[in-house]
Amino acid sequence: MSGGGGTQTVVNKTEIPQWVQEAGQRNLASAYDVSRNLQGPYEGQRVAAMTPGQVSTIGTIANNYALAQPAYAYAQQMAAQAGGYQPERVQAGQLSTTDLSPYMNPYTQSVLQTSLDTLNQQRLTGLNQAADAAIRARAFGGSRQAIQEGLVNAAAQQQAGQLAANLMSQNFSQSQAAAQADIQRQMAAQQLNQAAGLQGAGLGISGAQALGGLAGAGQQSFLSGAASSLAAQSAIQQQQQAELDAARQAYTEQQQFPLQQLQIPLQALGFTPYGQTSTQTGPGPSSNPLMTGLGAASSLASIIGFLSDKRMKTDIEKIGKDEETGLDMYSYRYKGDPKTYPKVVGPMAQDIKKKYPDAVEEKGGKLAVKFPSMLSGQV
């Protein structure tokens, strides 16, 4: 190094104990061995497949999603038929346009003729009596007899007319009453038929509604059963997934175990105090502040850079300050270590970078203390 007063040669030399060097070499060899034999990424199954029951249930749902459609279609047809029903028209019959002949008593004429014959027989008897009376009165063939016979005939004719009129009137009245009764019965029948038709249409609509409701309830029951089946099968799938996760976790623990084993000697060596010998010849600038402050132990610990980055540590607790370097000291565990592991004591790479920026570099996105070979070039 040159200056205004001439050339000066300054030699700084730090000697690390032999046993520390040998331990460091063994740790480095172990690290290489771990890196060569480290298990690769997990290649086992990560996600549990659907169970056969799930596949079957989903297929059943897919094949029967329209299970209720035929019943719905039939219910719609029933409702359409019932809704389109046209009630029967009720027409009142008229007596004036009704033929009463079928209602006339066919025996009336026979009764009338018999009655007329009886009246005629009575008339003849009356005439004979009138003739006998005229003979007894020595007036036979006279005007008195003729008058008497006229009265008998007139009375007979009058009785015959009245009898015929009464019988025909009774027959007509009975025929008219019978026809009127038929008209009323026909109208009542039409009304009953109309009411029955309307009631049938109402029953058809009610039946369609009931059928649709039953179809919907059946579909809902089917879907509820399928959902219950899927829930039960999902529990089986979740158990299988838990087993897969457990297998992957066991693989990860097995994969990390060599690294955890390697950290133990590294940490033990890095924070084991030991003496050092420093030799300086001639005046000149002071040695590298990191090497002077931290000493050989810290520079050896920096061989594994990831051990110093704060982001790789957990359960961090500040416990004091190193008197020689002025760095804060912490107790911590490395992420991934079980909570049963003892805590490690040391500084953070972030703190070292603030005080000795040239002694820290970034590797893989994490801060690491430089190798001693790299620092020696600065000395």
C-alpha positions as CSV (number, residue, x, y, z in Angstrom):
1,M,0.0,0.0,0.0
2,S,1.6,3.4,-1.0
3,G,1.5,6.8,0.7
4,G,3.3,10.2,0.7
5,G,6.1,9.0,3.1
6,G,7.1,5.9,1.1
7,T,6.2,2.3,0.8
8,Q,5.0,0.4,3.8
9,T,4.4,-3.3,4.0
10,V,1.7,-4.5,6.4
11,V,1.1,-8.2,7.0
12,N,-1.9,-9.3,9.0
13,K,-2.2,-13.0,9.8
14,T,-4.9,-14.8,11.8
15,E,-4.3,-18.4,12.8
16,I,-7.2,-20.7,13.6
17,P,-6.6,-23.7,15.8
18,Q,-5.9,-27.0,14.0
19,W,-8.8,-28.7,15.6
20,V,-11.2,-26.0,14.4
21,Q,-9.9,-26.4,10.9
22,E,-10.3,-30.1,11.0
23,A,-13.9,-29.8,12.4
24,G,-14.7,-27.4,9.7
25,Q,-13.4,-29.7,7.0
26,R,-15.5,-32.6,8.5
27,N,-18.6,-30.4,8.5
28,L,-17.9,-29.4,4.9
29,A,-17.5,-33.0,3.9
30,S,-20.7,-33.9,5.7
31,A,-22.5,-31.0,3.9
32,Y,-21.3,-32.3,0.5
33,D,-22.4,-35.8,1.5
34,V,-25.8,-34.6,2.5
35,S,-26.3,-32.6,-0.7
36,R,-25.4,-35.6,-2.8
37,N,-27.7,-37.9,-0.9
38,L,-30.5,-35.5,-0.3
39,Q,-33.9,-37.0,-1.3
40,G,-35.5,-35.2,-4.3
41,P,-39.0,-33.7,-4.4
42,Y,-41.9,-35.7,-3.2
43,E,-43.3,-37.8,-6.0
44,G,-46.1,-39.5,-4.2
45,Q,-49.8,-38.9,-4.6
46,R,-50.7,-35.6,-3.2
47,V,-54.5,-35.4,-3.7
48,A,-56.9,-38.2,-2.8
49,A,-59.0,-39.4,-5.7
50,M,-62.7,-39.7,-5.5
51,T,-63.9,-42.9,-4.0
52,P,-65.8,-45.4,-6.1
53,G,-68.9,-44.6,-4.1
54,Q,-68.6,-40.9,-5.0
55,V,-68.2,-41.7,-8.7
56,S,-71.2,-44.1,-8.5
57,T,-73.4,-41.6,-6.7
58,I,-72.5,-38.7,-9.1
59,G,-73.2,-41.0,-12.0
60,T,-76.6,-41.9,-10.5
61,I,-77.4,-38.3,-10.1
62,A,-76.4,-37.5,-13.7
63,N,-78.5,-40.4,-15.0
64,N,-81.5,-39.7,-12.9
65,Y,-81.6,-35.9,-12.7
66,A,-84.9,-36.0,-14.8
67,L,-86.4,-38.8,-12.7
68,A,-89.6,-36.8,-12.1
69,Q,-90.0,-35.4,-15.6
70,P,-92.5,-38.2,-16.8
71,A,-94.7,-37.6,-13.8
72,Y,-94.5,-33.8,-14.3
73,A,-95.4,-34.2,-18.0
74,Y,-98.4,-36.4,-17.2
75,A,-99.5,-33.9,-14.5
76,Q,-99.3,-31.1,-17.1
77,Q,-101.4,-33.2,-19.5
78,M,-104.0,-33.8,-16.8
79,A,-104.1,-30.1,-15.9
80,A,-104.4,-29.1,-19.6
81,Q,-107.3,-31.5,-20.1
82,A,-109.1,-30.4,-16.9
83,G,-108.5,-26.8,-17.7
84,G,-109.9,-27.2,-21.2
85,Y,-113.1,-28.8,-20.1
86,Q,-116.3,-27.3,-21.6
87,P,-119.3,-27.8,-19.3
88,E,-122.5,-29.2,-20.8
89,R,-125.1,-26.6,-21.7
90,V,-128.4,-26.8,-19.8
91,Q,-131.5,-26.1,-21.9
92,A,-135.0,-25.8,-20.4
93,G,-137.7,-27.8,-22.2
94,Q,-141.0,-26.1,-23.2
95,L,-144.4,-27.7,-22.7
96,S,-145.8,-25.8,-25.6
97,T,-143.5,-27.6,-28.0
98,T,-143.9,-31.0,-26.4
99,D,-145.9,-33.7,-28.1
100,L,-148.4,-35.0,-25.4
101,S,-149.4,-38.1,-27.4
102,P,-146.9,-40.4,-25.7
103,Y,-148.2,-39.3,-22.4
104,M,-152.0,-39.9,-23.1
105,N,-153.5,-42.8,-21.3
106,P,-154.1,-45.5,-23.9
107,Y,-157.0,-47.0,-21.8
108,T,-159.0,-43.7,-21.7
109,Q,-160.8,-44.6,-24.9
110,S,-161.6,-48.1,-23.7
111,V,-162.9,-46.7,-20.4
112,L,-164.9,-44.0,-22.3
113,Q,-166.5,-46.6,-24.6
114,T,-167.4,-48.9,-21.7
115,S,-169.0,-45.9,-19.9
116,L,-170.9,-44.9,-23.0
117,D,-172.2,-48.4,-23.4
118,T,-173.3,-48.4,-19.8
119,L,-175.1,-45.0,-20.3
120,N,-176.7,-46.3,-23.5
121,Q,-177.9,-49.3,-21.7
122,Q,-179.4,-47.1,-19.0
123,R,-181.0,-44.9,-21.8
124,L,-182.6,-48.0,-23.3
125,T,-183.9,-49.1,-20.0
126,G,-185.3,-45.6,-19.4
127,L,-187.0,-45.8,-22.8
128,N,-188.5,-49.2,-22.0
129,Q,-189.8,-47.9,-18.7
130,A,-191.3,-44.9,-20.5
131,A,-193.1,-47.3,-23.0
132,D,-194.4,-49.5,-20.2
133,A,-195.7,-46.4,-18.5
134,A,-197.4,-45.3,-21.6
135,I,-199.0,-48.7,-22.2
136,R,-200.4,-48.6,-18.6
137,A,-201.7,-45.2,-19.2
138,R,-203.3,-46.2,-22.6
139,A,-201.0,-43.5,-24.1
140,F,-198.6,-45.7,-26.0
141,G,-197.5,-44.1,-29.2
142,G,-198.9,-40.8,-28.2
143,S,-197.2,-37.5,-27.7
144,R,-196.6,-38.0,-24.0
145,Q,-194.6,-41.1,-24.8
146,A,-192.5,-39.2,-27.3
147,I,-191.8,-36.4,-24.9
148,Q,-190.8,-38.9,-22.2
149,E,-188.5,-40.7,-24.6
150,G,-186.9,-37.4,-25.6
151,L,-186.2,-36.5,-22.1
152,V,-184.6,-39.9,-21.5
153,N,-182.4,-39.6,-24.6
154,A,-181.4,-36.0,-23.8
155,A,-180.4,-36.9,-20.3
156,A,-178.4,-39.9,-21.6
157,Q,-176.6,-37.7,-24.2
158,Q,-175.9,-35.1,-21.6
159,Q,-174.4,-37.7,-19.3
160,A,-172.4,-39.2,-22.1
161,G,-171.0,-35.8,-23.1
162,Q,-170.1,-34.9,-19.5
163,L,-168.5,-38.3,-19.0
164,A,-166.4,-38.0,-22.2
165,A,-165.4,-34.5,-21.3
166,N,-164.3,-35.4,-17.8
167,L,-162.3,-38.5,-18.9
168,M,-160.6,-36.6,-21.7
169,S,-159.8,-33.6,-19.4
170,Q,-158.4,-35.9,-16.8
171,N,-156.3,-37.7,-19.5
172,F,-155.0,-34.4,-20.8
173,S,-154.2,-33.0,-17.4
174,Q,-152.3,-36.2,-16.5
175,S,-150.4,-36.2,-19.8
176,Q,-149.5,-32.5,-19.3
177,A,-148.3,-33.2,-15.7
178,A,-146.3,-36.2,-16.9
179,A,-144.7,-34.2,-19.7
180,Q,-143.9,-31.3,-17.3
181,A,-142.3,-33.8,-14.8
182,D,-140.2,-35.2,-17.6
183,I,-139.1,-31.7,-18.6
184,Q,-138.1,-30.9,-15.1
185,R,-136.3,-34.2,-14.7
186,Q,-134.4,-33.7,-17.9
187,M,-133.3,-30.2,-16.8
188,A,-132.3,-31.6,-13.4
189,A,-130.3,-34.3,-15.1
190,Q,-128.6,-31.8,-17.4
191,Q,-127.7,-29.7,-14.3
192,L,-126.4,-32.8,-12.5
193,N,-124.3,-33.8,-15.5
194,Q,-122.9,-30.3,-15.8
195,A,-122.0,-30.3,-12.1
196,A,-120.5,-33.7,-12.4
197,G,-118.4,-32.6,-15.3
198,L,-117.2,-29.5,-13.5
199,Q,-116.4,-31.6,-10.4
200,G,-114.5,-34.1,-12.6
201,A,-112.5,-31.2,-14.1
202,G,-111.7,-30.0,-10.6
203,L,-110.7,-33.5,-9.5
204,G,-108.4,-33.7,-12.6
205,I,-106.7,-30.4,-11.6
206,S,-106.3,-31.5,-8.0
207,G,-105.0,-34.9,-9.2
208,A,-102.5,-33.1,-11.4
209,Q,-101.3,-30.9,-8.5
210,A,-101.0,-33.9,-6.3
211,L,-99.1,-35.9,-8.9
212,G,-96.7,-32.9,-9.4
213,G,-96.2,-32.6,-5.7
214,L,-95.5,-36.3,-5.3
215,A,-93.0,-36.2,-8.2
216,G,-91.3,-33.2,-6.7
217,A,-91.1,-34.8,-3.3
218,G,-89.7,-38.0,-4.9
219,Q,-87.1,-36.0,-6.7
220,Q,-86.1,-34.1,-3.6
221,S,-85.9,-37.4,-1.6
222,F,-83.7,-38.9,-4.2
223,L,-81.4,-35.8,-4.2
224,S,-81.3,-35.8,-0.4
225,G,-80.3,-39.4,-0.3
226,A,-77.6,-38.8,-2.9
227,A,-76.3,-35.8,-0.9
228,S,-76.1,-38.0,2.2
229,S,-74.3,-40.7,0.3
230,L,-71.8,-38.1,-1.1
231,A,-71.3,-36.7,2.4
232,A,-70.4,-40.2,3.7
233,Q,-68.1,-40.9,0.8
234,S,-66.5,-37.4,1.3
235,A,-65.6,-38.5,4.8
236,I,-63.8,-41.5,3.4
237,Q,-62.0,-39.2,0.8
238,Q,-61.0,-36.8,3.6
239,Q,-59.5,-39.7,5.6
240,Q,-57.6,-40.8,2.5
241,Q,-56.4,-37.2,2.0
242,A,-55.2,-37.1,5.6
243,E,-53.3,-40.3,5.1
244,L,-51.7,-38.9,1.9
245,D,-50.8,-35.6,3.8
246,A,-49.3,-37.7,6.6
247,A,-47.2,-39.7,4.2
248,R,-46.0,-36.5,2.5
249,Q,-45.2,-34.9,5.9
250,A,-43.3,-38.1,6.9
251,Y,-41.3,-37.8,3.7
252,T,-40.5,-34.2,4.4
253,E,-39.3,-35.0,7.9
254,Q,-37.2,-37.8,6.6
255,Q,-35.8,-35.5,3.9
256,Q,-35.0,-32.7,6.3
257,F,-33.5,-34.9,9.0
258,P,-30.0,-35.0,7.5
259,L,-30.0,-31.2,7.3
260,Q,-31.1,-31.0,10.9
261,Q,-28.3,-33.4,11.9
262,L,-25.8,-31.3,9.9
263,Q,-26.9,-28.1,11.7
264,I,-26.0,-29.5,15.1
265,P,-22.2,-29.8,14.6
266,L,-22.2,-26.6,12.5
267,Q,-23.9,-24.6,15.3
268,A,-21.9,-26.2,18.0
269,L,-18.6,-25.3,16.2
270,G,-19.7,-21.9,15.2
271,F,-20.5,-20.8,18.7
272,T,-17.7,-22.7,20.6
273,P,-15.1,-20.2,22.0
274,Y,-11.5,-20.8,21.1
275,G,-8.3,-18.8,21.1
276,Q,-6.7,-17.2,18.1
277,T,-3.3,-15.8,17.2
278,S,-2.9,-12.5,15.3
279,T,0.4,-11.3,14.0
280,Q,1.0,-7.8,12.5
281,T,4.2,-6.5,11.0
282,G,4.8,-2.8,10.4
283,P,2.5,0.1,10.5
284,G,-0.5,0.2,8.3
285,P,-4.2,0.1,8.2
286,S,-6.1,-2.1,10.5
287,S,-7.3,-5.5,9.5
288,N,-10.7,-6.3,8.2
289,P,-13.2,-5.2,10.9
290,L,-15.3,-8.3,10.5
291,M,-12.4,-10.6,11.1
292,T,-11.2,-8.5,14.0
293,G,-14.6,-8.1,15.6
294,L,-16.1,-11.5,15.1
295,G,-12.9,-13.6,15.2
296,A,-12.3,-16.9,13.6
297,A,-15.4,-18.5,15.1
298,S,-17.7,-16.1,13.4
299,S,-15.9,-16.4,10.0
300,L,-16.1,-20.2,10.3
301,A,-19.8,-20.0,11.1
302,S,-20.3,-17.9,7.9
303,I,-19.3,-21.0,5.8
304,I,-23.0,-21.9,5.9
305,G,-24.6,-18.6,5.0
306,F,-28.2,-19.5,5.6
307,L,-27.5,-19.9,9.3
308,S,-27.2,-16.1,9.6
309,D,-30.3,-14.8,7.8
310,K,-33.0,-13.6,10.2
311,R,-35.7,-14.8,7.8
312,M,-34.6,-18.4,8.3
313,K,-35.0,-18.2,12.0
314,T,-37.9,-18.3,14.4
315,D,-38.6,-17.9,18.2
316,I,-36.1,-15.0,18.1
317,E,-35.3,-13.4,21.5
318,K,-32.7,-10.7,22.1
319,I,-30.4,-11.7,25.0
320,G,-27.6,-9.0,24.9
321,K,-24.8,-7.4,23.0
322,D,-21.4,-8.8,22.0
323,E,-18.7,-6.6,23.6
324,E,-16.0,-7.1,21.0
325,T,-18.1,-6.6,17.9
326,G,-21.0,-4.5,19.2
327,L,-23.5,-6.8,17.5
328,D,-26.8,-7.7,19.1
329,M,-27.0,-11.3,20.2
330,Y,-30.1,-13.4,20.0
331,S,-31.4,-16.9,20.9
332,Y,-33.4,-18.6,18.2
333,R,-34.3,-21.8,16.4
334,Y,-34.2,-22.4,12.7
335,K,-37.5,-22.7,10.9
336,G,-38.5,-26.4,10.6
337,D,-36.7,-27.4,13.8
338,P,-38.9,-29.1,16.4
339,K,-39.7,-27.0,19.4
340,T,-37.8,-29.6,21.5
341,Y,-34.5,-28.5,19.9
342,P,-32.4,-26.2,22.1
343,K,-32.1,-22.6,21.0
344,V,-29.0,-21.3,19.2
345,V,-27.2,-18.1,20.2
346,G,-25.7,-15.7,17.6
347,P,-26.1,-12.5,15.6
348,M,-28.3,-11.8,12.6
349,A,-26.9,-11.4,9.1
350,Q,-28.9,-8.2,8.7
351,D,-27.1,-6.6,11.7
352,I,-23.7,-7.7,10.4
353,K,-24.5,-6.1,7.0
354,K,-25.3,-2.8,8.7
355,K,-21.9,-2.7,10.5
356,Y,-19.8,-4.7,8.0
357,P,-21.5,-4.4,4.6
358,D,-18.6,-5.9,2.7
359,A,-18.7,-9.0,4.8
360,V,-22.3,-10.0,3.7
361,E,-23.6,-11.2,0.4
362,E,-26.9,-12.5,-0.9
363,K,-27.3,-16.1,-1.9
364,G,-30.6,-17.4,-3.2
365,G,-32.5,-14.4,-1.9
366,K,-31.0,-14.9,1.6
367,L,-28.2,-13.0,3.4
368,A,-25.0,-15.0,4.1
369,V,-21.6,-14.0,5.5
370,K,-18.8,-14.3,2.9
371,F,-16.3,-17.2,3.0
372,P,-13.0,-16.5,4.8
373,S,-11.3,-17.0,1.4
374,M,-13.2,-14.1,0.1
375,L,-12.5,-11.9,3.0
376,S,-8.8,-12.6,2.9
377,G,-8.6,-10.7,-0.3
378,Q,-9.7,-7.6,1.5
379,V,-7.0,-8.0,4.2
